[in-house]
Structures are given as structure tokens and as C-alpha cells.
């Protein structure tokens, strides 16, 4: 309907005009008896024992209250759940940081509204009103949004009223979705819908992500591999509570898997599924947890919210966004060896990880292969499995700063030396402290001789940052394991990051080199670790 109305009093837009879509959804809601309260803020929740029974809000007409048999929390940040004291968590483990935010510039191009010009702009605690306001002003004034040339057929209309926030708070659910479970094939057989994307982490400070995420994106360079993921009803239900269901980016998932689930099409399905769960619970006079799956699935399939055609498995995107190749993980030694010999070894590396003990002997043999790709990629696979026999080759790769850039993903691939340094840390190799210290203290001593610049490595500083950050975290992991090395490693860390002139500048995805300092973040990470080790 939105497409039909475009041109008849409404400007055409790329895709579906979002303003028209909002208008039509509003009219449909009003037609079906929905009361909409704009300019309102949630102020309280009513509940009896563990059952949420109503909400309180303040709006233009003063304080209001409403009871409900089911409350659907679509606030994006689990605000209802927060007021009800449901368990929540956010961000990554090391520092609580979530995804970078964006600001969306709206422009008119050849009499058509173009809504999709945006770049990453920074990190904020969006629950802090001042930070949120400051971020609006700061991001809108970045040079990322200034054009090199202004023409008659291209006009800047302004910015979207809300910032593009990729991540907020997550509930602890009756079922929780994690990257670890996906990687170990522990997925639900009772989906409400299928989410689909890659692990679309926009941050460049990947060394500070969890090992689970770095196994995938750093060791195997699988950032751009897409996959479908079944979302169960339990992920929408706050653990231990009745009468409340969530919809949106706040459902029960963790920071690692959220980049795959958060996409708009998946969140739209999430809202539809939550509404149908609530409908059946009310009609049958039962709790949300008791809603029969077979009946629910039938309703979801009628609207194609649940569509088995969306269960595509794992896909390699060859040319974004149209050309894809569906694949299955490799299971034979010959197939994996062939994969390790190519410029796209990531799928073979992860396939070897999945086989584990069954392929260790082969990988150890292949490390001595005359083919450089086979030998070095075999070491990455063996290190990913957790075998210390990979260490001599991993040290060699790191020592010579092997700048081979795989092509497994459409972008955000990791240099082989960065993968090796990460795995040295994962294996907690005490014999690599001297090597890692040299890289950490002087990452710029080995120039970017191959001139590797891309969306992930914008300039030489970012090239050095990956060496710096990966070696820093590898040293910390070694210190975690080997108590007798903590004093030495602490001295090294303090000498570098607490120096008066210390600074580390990187940019954001899609920007024009707008600098962002990671110095304070790094100091906090190091200081927290020193306190944990009880070192002054």
C-alpha cells in the first residue's frame, strides 16, 4: 500500500517510504481500537508477586495507568522489564561496550528520498539523556556527512529524529540465544521465526571481544558469513515472570549473537510473533509459557512470519547483496586440505575446528607442507582447536608479520599475523612473552609494506592498532594463566599505556577518517586487570 501511495502527494523513496509506512501502521492501529499516547514516558509497573499486571506513564494529559492481561515490552531497551526488576545485561564482558551508533542523513536525490546515508559515529550510553543529546549534535556535524559536491538534483533534507542504535539492554529469558550455542549446533527446533544475517559487529576494536566471537571473526575471518537462526518463544519471555513478553532488540540474546538478530526484518517478525503469543494466551486464559507451539506455529506460518524458506543454513555472500552460495561445513580431510590451500581458507579452518580431535593428526602433518597456505592455515586451525603443537608456526607467523589477507568474507577479514597473535593468547603461551612485548611496545616498527587499506584498516594507525591491541590482550591472557609472569607483564602494560603521551586513534566504519581515541578505554581495561591481579 505504501508503494502505491508514493507519487500521489508523497515523494518516492528508496525501498518503502518509512514515513508513509509509519502513517499507514498508525492508521491501521487506530482503526482496530488502539489508543496511541504520544509524548509519554513510562514511569512504573504494577505486578502481583511475579506477574506484571499493568503500567503507569506520564504524558500530555498527566499521569495515566492501564491494566493488561499481557504487557508487550516493545521499548527496545526493556524499559518495562527494567521497572519490573527482571534480570538484564548489556554490552561485551570486558568493558560493557555495545555496538557503535549511527546517524542517518536524509537526502533528496532526483526527486526521490534516499534514507540510507549513514556512517558510524561513536559509542554512547544512550540511557544517559545528556550523552544522547550531545551525540545528536556531535554526529550531525561530522565531516562524514559533508558532501564533496552539492548539486541541484541532490538536496540534504536533514537527519532522522532518532539515532541508529544497534544494541541496548537484553533480558535474561526462559531461553537464551548465544553464539556459542549456535556454533555447537544447539539451536531450537520450535522457532517463532528465523533471524538472518552475519555477525555484523561494526567495531574495529575486535581484540576486546570475547574469545567466542574472535574464534569466528579473527581466527577464521568469518565476519561476513551469513546464517539463519531459529528464535524460540522462550527468548521473548523474561525468566521467572508472568504476564510480560518482549519484542525487539532486547530479547534474550548476548552481545556476541546480537549483530545477527538485530536486523529490521527480524525485529518486525519478532513483534508479530510476540503479538500472536499474547493473543493465544489471552484467548485461552493461560500463561504465556503455556501457549501451545503447534497452534502458534500454524498462525505464524499463515502470515509467513515463520517460513521454512528462510531457514537457509549457512551462506557465503560472494557479491553483496545479490550473489550468495549456500554451503555445508566440510567433513573430509581432503576437502579441508584443499580449502586451506586457497585464498579463502576460513570455511576450511572452521570445519577443522568442528571436527576437532578427528583431524588433529592431519593438521599437524600439514603444518610441514611445502605449500605456505596449507602449512600456515593448518596452524591457525590447530590453534583454534586448542592444540599447543600449533605454537611454533603461530610464533613464526607473528614474528614475520605475515600480512596475508584472506578473502573468506566480503570484508572485515583479518591479517594472518593478527589471527596468529590472537591464537597465541588463546593458547596462553608463556614462551611468546618476549615476542608479544616487542609487537605491543613497537607495533609501528614493521611498516605496512603491502599498503593494506580497506574498510577495516583505514590507515596505517589502524594497521598498527590491530597489532597493538591483539598483542596486549594476548599478554593479558598469558598473565591470567601464569601467575609468576604477572609482575613482568604488568610492568610492560603500565610502561606503554600509562605513559603521558599514550594515545591510540582509530576511525569508524564508513567514515572519512574521523579520529576516535581509544586511550581511556584501554587504560581502564588494563587498570581493571591489574586490580584483579592485585598489582599496584
DAWOJO-V565099 format. One record per residue. N is the residue number from 0. RES is the residue in one small letter. PHI is phi in whole degrees, 0 to 359 (none if undefined). BURIAL is # if it has 16 or more other C-alpha atoms within 10 Angstrom, else .. Layout:
# DAWOJO-V565099
n;res;phi;burial
N;RES;PHI;BURIAL
N;RES;PHI;BURIAL
This chain:
# DAWOJO-V565099
n;res;phi;burial
0;x;none;.
1;x;299;#
2;x;296;.
3;x;292;.
4;x;278;.
5;x;295;.
6;x;94;.
7;x;258;.
8;x;99;.
9;x;238;.
10;x;293;.
11;x;292;#
12;x;221;#
13;x;294;.
14;x;71;.
15;x;265;.
16;x;300;#
17;x;294;.
18;x;292;.
19;x;295;#
20;x;298;.
21;x;299;.
22;x;299;.
23;x;293;.
24;x;297;.
25;x;297;.
26;x;297;.
27;x;295;.
28;x;296;.
29;x;298;.
30;x;299;.
31;x;261;.
32;x;89;.
33;x;280;.
34;x;263;.
35;x;259;.
36;x;243;.
37;x;282;.
38;x;51;.
39;x;234;.
40;x;229;.
41;x;291;#
42;x;238;.
43;x;191;#
44;x;228;#
45;x;258;#
46;x;207;#
47;x;242;.
48;x;56;.
49;x;253;.
50;x;250;#
51;x;280;#
52;x;241;#
53;x;180;#
54;x;225;#
55;x;232;#
56;x;216;#
57;x;242;#
58;x;221;.
59;x;294;.
60;x;259;.
61;x;93;.
62;x;283;.
63;x;229;.
64;x;222;.
65;x;209;.
66;x;265;.
67;x;205;.
68;x;291;#
69;x;222;#
70;x;253;#
71;x;258;#
72;x;273;#
73;x;249;#
74;x;280;.
75;x;75;#
76;x;246;#
77;x;56;#
78;x;293;#
79;x;297;#
80;x;299;#
81;x;296;.
82;x;292;.
83;x;272;#
84;x;66;.
85;x;289;#
86;x;285;.
87;x;230;#
88;x;210;#
89;x;204;#
90;x;69;#
91;x;275;#
92;x;292;.
93;x;292;.
94;x;214;.
95;x;74;.
96;x;285;#
97;x;259;#
98;x;286;#
99;x;297;#
100;x;261;#
101;x;235;#
102;x;239;#
103;x;257;#
104;x;270;#
105;x;258;#
106;x;225;#
107;x;253;#
108;x;236;#
109;x;53;.
110;x;62;.
111;x;232;#
112;x;284;#
113;x;250;#
114;x;262;#
115;x;251;.
116;x;270;.
117;x;209;#
118;x;224;#
119;x;285;#
120;x;236;#
121;x;154;#
122;x;238;#
123;x;215;#
124;x;269;.
125;x;289;#
126;x;279;.
127;x;269;.
128;x;301;.
129;x;293;.
130;x;300;.
131;x;295;#
132;x;296;.
133;x;299;.
134;x;295;#
135;x;301;#
136;x;292;.
137;x;300;.
138;x;293;#
139;x;290;#
140;x;259;.
141;x;291;.
142;x;295;.
143;x;306;#
144;x;260;#
145;x;270;.
146;x;267;.
147;x;288;.
148;x;212;.
149;x;252;.
150;x;231;.
151;x;298;.
152;x;272;.
153;x;227;#
154;x;237;#
155;x;271;#
156;x;266;.
157;x;139;.
158;x;239;#
159;x;298;.
160;x;292;.
161;x;241;.
162;x;289;#
163;x;276;#
164;x;263;#
165;x;270;#
166;x;202;#
167;x;221;#
168;x;269;#
169;x;243;#
170;x;278;#
171;x;270;#
172;x;255;#
173;x;296;#
174;x;228;#
175;x;240;#
176;x;263;#
177;x;229;#
178;x;295;#
179;x;299;.
180;x;296;.
181;x;299;#
182;x;296;.
183;x;260;.
184;x;61;.
185;x;262;.
186;x;237;#
187;x;288;#
188;x;256;.
189;x;229;.
190;x;282;#
191;x;274;#
192;x;195;#
193;x;248;#
194;x;280;#
195;x;205;#
196;x;179;#
197;x;259;#
198;x;280;#
199;x;278;#
200;x;282;#
201;x;275;#
202;x;287;#
203;x;260;#
204;x;269;.
205;x;294;#
206;x;297;#
207;x;264;#
208;x;279;#
209;x;293;.
210;x;298;#
211;x;301;.
212;x;288;#
213;x;289;#
214;x;307;#
215;x;284;#
216;x;266;#
217;x;259;#
218;x;294;#
219;x;248;#
220;x;53;#
221;x;258;#
222;x;311;#
223;x;269;#
224;x;280;#
225;x;271;#
226;x;206;#
227;x;265;#
228;x;220;#
229;x;288;#
230;x;254;#
231;x;274;#
232;x;299;#
233;x;299;#
234;x;286;#
235;x;264;#
236;x;254;#
237;x;300;#
238;x;298;#
239;x;85;.
240;x;242;#
241;x;240;#
242;x;79;#
243;x;221;#
244;x;222;#
245;x;254;#
246;x;211;#
247;x;118;#
248;x;287;#
249;x;265;#
250;x;295;#
251;x;285;#
252;x;218;#
253;x;248;#
254;x;304;#
255;x;294;#
256;x;265;#
257;x;304;#
258;x;300;#
259;x;277;#
260;x;265;#
261;x;288;#
262;x;297;#
263;x;304;.
264;x;297;.
265;x;290;#
266;x;291;#
267;x;295;.
268;x;295;#
269;x;299;#
270;x;297;#
271;x;296;#
272;x;296;#
273;x;299;#
274;x;296;#
275;x;289;#
276;x;298;#
277;x;297;#
278;x;301;#
279;x;294;#
280;x;298;#
281;x;291;#
282;x;299;.
283;x;266;.
284;x;65;.
285;x;236;.
286;x;284;#
287;x;300;#
288;x;293;#
289;x;270;.
290;x;300;#
291;x;292;.
292;x;295;#
293;x;300;.
294;x;292;.
295;x;296;#
296;x;298;#
297;x;300;.
298;x;294;#
299;x;294;#
300;x;288;.
301;x;298;.
302;x;264;.
303;x;66;.
304;x;297;#
305;x;257;#
306;x;223;#
307;x;297;.
308;x;294;.
309;x;279;#
310;x;273;#
311;x;269;.
312;x;82;.
313;x;245;#
314;x;229;#
315;x;261;#
316;x;274;#
317;x;277;#
318;x;219;.
319;x;296;.
320;x;253;.
321;x;260;.
322;x;267;.
323;x;227;.
324;x;226;.
325;x;283;.
326;x;220;.
327;x;246;.
328;x;298;#
329;x;289;#
330;x;234;.
331;x;254;.
332;x;299;#
333;x;296;.
334;x;296;.
335;x;293;#
336;x;299;#
337;x;299;.
338;x;296;#
339;x;293;#
340;x;275;#
341;x;262;#
342;x;277;.
343;x;234;#
344;x;276;#
345;x;302;#
346;x;295;#
347;x;292;#
348;x;298;#
349;x;289;#
350;x;298;#
351;x;296;#
352;x;300;#
353;x;295;#
354;x;283;#
355;x;60;#
356;x;304;.
357;x;295;.
358;x;241;#
359;x;303;#
360;x;300;.
361;x;294;#
362;x;298;#
363;x;297;#
364;x;290;.
365;x;290;#
366;x;303;#
367;x;268;.
368;x;294;.
369;x;290;.
370;x;283;.
371;x;299;.
372;x;296;#
373;x;299;#
374;x;294;#
375;x;285;#
376;x;290;#
377;x;296;#
378;x;296;#
379;x;298;#
380;x;296;#
381;x;294;#
382;x;294;#
383;x;295;#
384;x;290;#
385;x;107;#
386;x;263;#
387;x;290;#
388;x;294;.
389;x;282;#
390;x;299;#
391;x;305;.
392;x;288;#
393;x;298;#
394;x;298;#
395;x;298;.
396;x;299;#
397;x;291;#
398;x;300;#
399;x;266;.
400;x;52;#
401;x;297;#
402;x;265;#
403;x;299;#
404;x;251;#
405;x;294;#
406;x;243;#
407;x;301;#
408;x;263;#
409;x;293;#
410;x;193;.
411;x;62;#
412;x;289;#
413;x;250;#
414;x;301;#
415;x;300;#
416;x;295;#
417;x;296;#
418;x;298;#
419;x;295;#
420;x;298;#
421;x;303;#
422;x;290;#
423;x;300;#
424;x;293;#
425;x;298;#
426;x;275;#
427;x;55;#
428;x;277;#
429;x;294;#
430;x;285;.
431;x;259;#
432;x;301;#
433;x;297;.
434;x;299;.
435;x;294;#
436;x;298;#
437;x;298;.
438;x;292;#
439;x;295;#
440;x;284;#
441;x;223;.
442;x;297;#
443;x;278;#
444;x;290;.
445;x;244;.
446;x;294;.
447;x;284;#
448;x;293;.
449;x;268;.
450;x;52;.
451;x;274;#
452;x;228;.
453;x;200;.
454;x;294;.
455;x;271;#
456;x;246;#
457;x;284;#
458;x;209;#
459;x;296;.
460;x;300;#
461;x;286;#
462;x;299;#
463;x;291;#
464;x;299;#
465;x;295;#
466;x;296;#
467;x;298;#
468;x;290;#
469;x;292;#
470;x;290;#
471;x;300;#
472;x;290;#
473;x;295;#
474;x;298;#
475;x;297;#
476;x;294;#
477;x;295;#
478;x;296;#
479;x;301;#
480;x;275;.
481;x;248;.
482;x;301;.
483;x;291;.
484;x;261;.
485;x;295;#
486;x;299;.
487;x;297;.
488;x;294;#
489;x;298;#
490;x;299;.
491;x;296;#
492;x;298;#
493;x;295;.
494;x;301;.
495;x;274;#
496;x;273;#
497;x;257;#
498;x;293;.
499;x;300;.
500;x;262;.
501;x;293;.
502;x;202;.
503;x;226;#
504;x;248;.
505;x;226;#
506;x;247;#
507;x;247;#
508;x;305;#
509;x;83;#
510;x;276;#
511;x;246;.
512;x;81;.
513;x;299;#
514;x;287;.
515;x;221;.
516;x;276;.
517;x;259;.
518;x;300;.
519;x;295;.
520;x;299;.
521;x;294;#
522;x;299;#
523;x;294;.
524;x;297;.
525;x;294;#
526;x;298;#
527;x;297;.
528;x;291;#
529;x;297;#
530;x;294;.
531;x;297;.
532;x;280;.
533;x;62;.
534;x;244;.
535;x;275;.
